[in-house]
Amino acid sequence: MNDVLVVEDDPQLGPALRRGLTAEGYRVELVAHGTLGLERP
């Protein structure tokens, strides 16, 4: 399974992206701010 990090601050778009990517077989981590994304390993 592939991992993907989604950085999206829109409260409707972020979860929609996560649902779509999860349905395609990705393991998704969603964060709302670029700073939080940069802190991820």
C-alpha positions in Angstrom: 0.0 0.0 0.0 1.3 3.4 -0.9 1.2 6.3 1.6 0.3 9.8 0.6 0.2 13.1 2.5 -2.5 15.5 1.6 -2.1 19.1 2.8 -5.5 20.8 2.3 -7.1 23.5 4.4 -10.6 23.3 2.9 -12.7 21.5 5.4 -14.8 19.8 2.7 -12.2 19.2 0.0 -9.6 17.5 2.3 -11.9 14.7 3.5 -13.2 14.2 0.0 -9.7 13.8 -1.3 -8.9 11.3 1.5 -12.0 9.3 0.7 -11.2 9.2 -3.0 -7.6 8.2 -2.5 -8.4 5.6 0.1 -10.9 4.1 -2.3 -8.1 3.8 -4.8 -5.9 1.9 -2.3 -3.8 4.6 -0.8 -3.1 5.1 2.9 -3.8 8.8 3.4 -2.7 11.3 6.1 -4.5 14.6 5.9 -3.2 17.8 7.5 -4.6 21.3 7.3 -1.4 23.4 7.2 1.8 23.2 5.2 3.8 23.6 8.4 2.3 20.4 9.8 3.0 18.7 6.5 6.7 19.6 6.7 6.9 18.1 10.2 5.8 14.7 9.0 8.6 12.1 8.5 
